[in-house]
Amino acid sequence: MALTREQALEYFHSDDLIGLGMEADALRRRLHPEGVVTYIVDRNINYTNFCTEYCTFCAFYRPLKGPRASEGYILDIETIYDKIAETLEMGGTGVLMQGGLHPDLKIDYFETMLRGIKQRFPQIWLHCFSASEILAIAEYSGISVRDTIARLRDAGLASIPGGGAEILDDEVRHRIARLKCSTADWLLVHRTAHQLGMRTTATMMFGVGETFEHRINHFEEVRRLQEETGGFTAFIPWSFQPTNTALGGNGWDEATSVEYLKVLAIARLYLDNVENVQSSWVTQGLKVLQMGLHFGGNDVGSVMLEENVVKAAGTANRTTEEELRRLIRDAGFKPVQRDTLYRTMFLN
């Protein structure tokens, strides 16, 4: 039985962190009774850092004009090929490709890129383009969101990441990313992708000054769309990293580990119709990752051979496949490599 809004709010106000963790862990055991914790080996490729949205929480983007425009880049296709080749050599199975919004990069650019990658590396899984990117590609190309996703799919796009969700509440979105897509727009992209037969993930970036009610609104939007389509493979929450961002400013109180574990556990209980919930190490570190496996998490995400966006915000946690597997075992679980759709690959 899924949580009600009232129960979720009660949990957010509760000091009984261990009791909450035990409830989330019990649901995790019901959904994943085999005691397995999964991970993936892949790479984040950020094809450009130019962006027109100027989100106050982002330290990665560079404007198209002005003094910092000289720090912007668009990767050439050979560089992208080299990164994918290296990923495959290191046992990777996919790439998560995302970038800023650039008005010169229209649908033809992305179709050419995807087709070129699939022609050269037919085995690589392409998990690419946040809702914001897809909406921008549609707008810059003068075509519908449905046509945009269908054309990207036909060119080689396999699934869509949940980036750009932040908090799915327009009051919060307007404050932290005034130019970014609305809640309804984010949901439209994912609903359309699901209707076109593609799977996607749902994410949440919390700790940007939102209320508990805002967080519950976010959970509710994801739960409703999952009830409608069943297209989400996983839910992935992480905490805002304030360093080097306009929103962070001076003295911003970063979300604590306790707060992260509470969000993770409540997400697991509220989203009982989403099979997988990821315990993240990128923002919280490896010790909290282990704890998260007892607060509802059944996946630890990616070994991540490359990551640039969170690093730009001053967080540089790193790990290896060997270390992740050891951490999973030490937490009392069996580590199993998976692919982007959470299909297990190696039962070792």
Buried (B, 14 or more C-beta within 10 A) or exposed (E): EBBEEEBBBBBBEEEEBEEBBEBBBEBBEEBBEEEBBBBBBBBBBBBBBBBEBEBBBBBBBBBBEEEEEEEBBBBEEEEBBEBBEEBBEEEBBBBBBBBBBBEEBBBEBBBEBBEBBBEEBEEBBBBBBBBBBBBBBBBBBEBEBBBBBBBBBEBBBBBBBBBBBBBBBEEBBEBBBEEBBEBEBBBBBBBBBBEEEBBBBBBBBBBBBBBBBBBBBBBBBBBEBBEEBEBBBBBBBBBBBBEEBEBBEEEBEBBEBEBBBBBBBBBBBBBBEBBBBBBBBBBBBBEBBBBBBBBBBBBBBBBBBBBEBBBBBEBEBEBEBEEBBBBBEEBEBBBBBBBBBBEEEEEE
